[in-house]
């Protein structure tokens, strides 16, 4: 039986690896998700068969049924536009589960554990606690329950440093002091409480515009917490799966930081977006356009690049965007979709929405590929994006965005920017693109605006 269980674990680990690999492409992502799910099913079955289950079967079956029901309801009811906050909750659930595993193992007999197991146990509780509260705060920002702007107050860094110091000291004492049940419980509670507070205050100074990086980092932390829990309960497949999630999440975090030309330290501790800022004197004014004007320009265009942002998600305009793209193609226009790596509120947010609308994968182009050809593009349609098309990132050293690679929409012959109003993006930085001579503003709900353009094409 032991050999069979190990075989199941090996197969599960292989399925996890192949599943994550397939998530890198929109064409294979669904299949990769299915393969990873099968791997997890094998791992769960193998774990239940290993003879080391200490919980009664009714509790196990009840937990499986309850979890399956919650997952099924979430999959059916949650809109694609709500995926970022759902992912944040999933990350938090993973962190909470790992924390509870650590607490349960402590309750079984912390005084009988060797120093290595004690160290891994306290690490599991600490990382799991930070992930849980950090993810809950991220969910609040992403769902609009909390203000999306960065929250910065005097002495914040000192408080966070004190909390981190308390976590380290309590964790070290938990491992190094003689095994006294009461003392170990107090140290565990102290470390967990400080970690829970640190997760909340750690995400507080991070603005909504940096949420993709935060979600990715929290995903990595949930994986590391699961891996540490695997060491505590001596479960190989949990160690492997946790390491895969932790490593892939960290790699994605680094990629997105590079896409913004900022360090992870800057994202986490700079308080970027806490106050509205201007990158200098802006000349000109926004020039509104009518739907009819935009229609005539698009009808005559030979090439169009669509640049989606969070505004498309908020308006749930992805299907209307796809329909407009189809009509443009039927009119002989070349249509491409360019997505900035940090567009939206989670990694791949815009890709997910366009995939849901069945936008052909081959029409999605990388920023590096479209930028050299942008001066030859007739029309760039910017839908709710702000910072990722801000030309100050290229030429204004005083801008907070300076040095960030952007989609050079301003170089297109004509730009149509879809915005609800004249406000700034999450970074609080004025975007001079909206003031340029070649830019026209289409104010209002993005879905309504795109649908009106679709109607113009159909009626003409």
N, C-alpha and C positions, 0 to 999 in steps of 0.2 A: 504493500500500500504506500509506503514512504517513497519508493521509486516512482510509482505512478503519479503521486502528488507533485514530486519534483519535475516530472515530465510535463505535467499540466502547467506548472509555473514557467518552465522554459518556453513552452508554446505561447503562453500569455505574454511573456516579455517580448518575444519575436513579433507578435501581433501588435503590441503597443508601438514598437519601433517602426514597423511598416505603416501603421495607421497615422502616426505623427508625420512621417515622410510624405504621405499622400495628402495631408492637410495643406501642404505647400502649394497646391494647384487647385484652382476652382473646378477644373474638370474632374478631379479625383477626390475632392474634399469629402463629399458625402460617403463615398465608398470607404475612405479612410476612417471616418467617424464610426461607420458600421463595424469595420474590422477591429478598431480599438474597443468598441462595446463588446464584441464577441470575446476579445481577450480578457476584459474585465469579468465577464460572465464565467469564463473558465477559471479565473483566479478565485472568484467567490465560491464556486462549487468545490474547487480543490481545498480551499480553506475549511469549508464546512465538513469535508470528509477526513480531515487530518486527525481527528480524535482529540483535539486540544480545545474544543469549544467548551467554555465554562458557563455559558448562558443557556438557559432552558430553551428548547426548540420553539415553544409558542412565542417567546420574545423575539427570536430570530425571524420566524416567519412573519410575525406582526410588523417588525421593522422593514422587512423586504416589501411587504404589501403596501405599507404606508409610504415608503420612499417611491415605489413604482407609481402609486396614485398621484403623488405630488409632482413627479416628473412628467407624467402623462398630461396632467392638467396644465402645467406650465408650458409644455410643448404646444398644446392646442390653443391656449388663450393668450399667451404673450405675443405681442406684435413684434415684427422684425425690427421696428424702430426702438423697441424696448430691450433689445439684446444686450447693450452695454451694462445696464443696471442688473440684468439677470446674470450676466457673467460675473459681475462684482459679488452678487449674492452667492453664487456657486463657489467663488474663491473663499468667501467668508465661511461658508458651510464646511469646506474642506479644512480650513484652519481650525474651526471649532471642533470638528470631529477628531483631529489630531490632538488637540489640547485635552479633550475628554479621555482619549486613549491613555495619554500620559498620566492624568489624574487617577484613572482607574487602576493602572499598574502601580502607582504609588500606594493607593488604598489597599492593594493586595498584599503589600509587604515591602515598604521602602527600605526598612532596616536590614533586610536580607539581601539587597542588591549590591553588586560590586560597584566600584567607583565609576567604571566606564558606563555601565548601564544607568547609574544615577545621573551622570553627565548628559547622556543622550536623552534621558527622560526629561530633565529640566529644560534642555534645548527644545524638545518637542512642545512642551507647555508654553515656552516663551515665544517661539516663532508662531505657533498656532494662535496664541492670544493676540499678538500684533496683527496677524493676518485677518483675524475675525473682526476686530473693531475697525481696523483700517478699511476693510472691504465694506463694512456697514456705512462708514462715513462716505466712501466713494459712491456707494449706492444712493445715498441721500443726495449727493451733488448731481449725479447723473439723472436721477428721477425727478429732480426739481424740488424735492422735499427740503433740501438745504440750499443756501445760496451757492451758486457755482463759483463765485470769486474766491480767491485765496484769502484766508483769514489770518492776519498777522497782528500780534499784540506785543507790547513791550515785555522783554524778558522771555520771549517764547523759546528762543534757542537754549537759554539757561535752564528753563524748566524741562525741555526735552532731554538735555544733557544730564540733568539730575535724575530723570526717570530712567534713562539708559544706564547711568551709573548704579542706580538702585537695583536694576535688573541683573547687572553683571555681579555685583557684590552678593546679592541674595542667592544667585545661581551658584557662585563659587563656594559660599558657605554651605549650601545644600550638599555639595559633593565632599567638601573637606572636613567639616565638623563631624565629631563622633555621632553615631546613629542613635538619635533620641527621637522617638515617634512624635512627641508633641512639638519639638523644635523643628523637625523636618516639615511637619504640616504648616507651621507658621511661616517658615521660609518659602515653601511652595506657594502659599496664599499671597505672601508679599510679592514674590516674583511675578506671579500671574496678574495681580492687580496692577503692578507697575507696567507690565507689558500691555495689558488692555488699555490703560491710559495712554501709553506711548503710541499705540496704533492709531488712536483717535487724534491725538495732538500732532502726530507725524503727518497725517494726510491733510489736516486743517490748513496749513499754509500753501497747499498746492491748488492752483486754479483749475477751472474746468477745461481750459485749453490743453493742459498737460495730463488729463485723465487717461489717454491711451497708454502713456508710459506707466502711470500708476497701476492701471488694471493689469498690464503685463507683468509688472514687478510683483504685485500681490499674487498673481497666478504662479510666479516662480516661487514665492515664499510658501504658498500652500503646498507645492510639490516638495519643497525641502522639509516642511513640517511632516508630511506623510512619510518621506524617506526616513526621517529620524524616528518616527513612530514604528516603522518597520524594524529598525534596530532594537527598539525597546521590546517588541513582542516577538522578535526573531522570525520575521516573515520576509522571505527573500523577494517575492514578487512585489511587495509593497515598497521595498527599498529600491528596486529597479524602476518601478513606475514613478515613484516620487522623484528620483534622480532625473528621469527623462523630462518630466514636467518642469522641474526646477531649472535644468540646463536650457531647455528650449525657451522657457519664459525669460530667462536672463539674457540669452542671445537676442531675442526679439526686443527686449528693453534697450539693449545697447544699439541695435539697428535704428530704433526710433529716435534715440538721443542723437545719433549721428545725423539722422534726417532733419533734426532741428538745429544741428550744429551747437548743441549744448551738452554739458556733462550731466551725468545722473545726479551728481552733487548739486549742481545748479538747479535742476528740476525739483529736487526734494527740499532744498533749504533756502532758495533765493526769494520765495514769496512772490514769484512772477505772476503778475495780474492782480495783485492786492489793491493797487490803486490805478485809476485811469491815468494814462500818460500819453503825451504827444511827442512825436519824434521831430518836432520843429514846426516852423510856420508853414501852414498848408494854404496854398493859393488856389482859387477856383471854387466852384460849387458843383454839387451833384446835378446832373442833367437828366430829368425823367423822360421816358419815352412811352409811347402808347403801344398797345398790342398790335395795332395795324401797322405802325412803323416797323416794329420788330419783325412782323410777318414778311413784309416786302423785302427787308434785308436778308432774312433767312431763306426766302424763296429764291433769291438770286445768288446765294452763296454756293460755292463749289466745295468748300471744306469747312467743317464745324468741329470744334473741340468742346466737349461738355466737361466742366470741372465741378464735381459735386462736393458739398460740405455738409456740416451738421444741419444747416437749414433745410436741406432736402429730406433728412431723416425726420426733423420736427414736423414738416408739412406732409410727410408720407407721400412724397411726389415721385418715387422711383418708377412706378408703373406709367405715370403720365410722361415722364422723361423717356422711357423706352418707346412709348407710342409716338412721341414727337420724333425721336431718332429714326424710327421706321418710316415715317412719312417723309422725312428729309432724304432718306436713302432712295425711296421710291421716286423722289424728285431729281435724283441724280447727284445728290450731295454726299461727299465722303464724311462719315461721322465717326469720331473717336471719343473715348472717355478717358480722361487722365485723372488719376487719384493720387493725391499726395500721401506719403506713408503715414502721416499723423492726422489725416482728415477724419473727422468724426470724433466719437468719444470712446472708442476702443480699437485695438489693432484690427485692421481689415473691415471696419464698420461699413464703409461705403461699398467695398467689394461684396459684402454679404447682401446689402440692399439691392445692388444692381443684379446680382446673381438671382435673387428672389424674383426680380422682374424679367428674368430670362434675357438680359442683355448679353449678346454673344461675347464669349471670353476673348476672342481674337480682336475685338474692338477696344479692349482695355489696353492702354499704352503706358509705359513708364515715363516718369517725369524727365528722365535723362534722354529719352528718345523723342519726346514731343517738343522740348524746348528749342532745339536747333531749328526746327521747322516752323516755330510759332510765327515769325514774321510773314510767312506765306499763308497762314490760316486766315480765312475770310472773317469768321466769327468765333469768338470764344464766349461760351455761356457759363457764367460763374453762378452756381446755385447755392447760396448760403455759406459760401466759403469766405474767409476774411484774411486771416494771418498767412495762410499758405499761398496767397497770390499778392502779397504786399510787396511792391517794388522797393520800399525802403530797406528791405532786407539785403538788397544788392548794393545800394549806393549811399545810404545814410548811416554813418558810423555812430550817430547819436541815438539811433533807434534800438530799442530792446531786442528787436528781431534781427539786427544786423548780423550777417554771416549765415543765416538760415537759408538753405536751398529752397527755392520756391518754384512754382509753376509760373512761367513768364507770360501770363495772360495779357499783360499790358502791351506786349509786342504784337499781338494780333491786330489785324486791320480794324476790326470793330469788336467791342466787348459789351455784352449785355450782362449786367449784374442784377441778380434777383435777391432782394432783401425785403424784410418786413418793414423796416424803417431806416432811419439815418444813424442808428447807434453803432457803436464799435463792437469788435469781436471780444472774445473772452480775455484776450491779452490787454484790452483797454487801449490799444494803439490805433491811431487814425490810419486809414488805408488810402493813400493818395491815388490808388488805381481808380477809385470811384469819382475822383475829381478830374481825371484826364479828359482831353478833348475827344479821344476815340471811345470813351465809355459812356454808355447810356444806362440809366437805372430803370428797372421794372419793379416798382414797389408793390408789396402785397404778399399774400400767401403764395409760396412757390408752386404748390399744386394747382391752385386756381389760375395762376399766370400761365403755367405750361399747358393746362387744359384749354385755356382760351386760345393759345397759339395752335393747339391741335385742331380746335374748332375752325379757326381761320383756314388752315390747310384743307380741311374736309369740305368746307363750304365754298371754296374758291375753285 
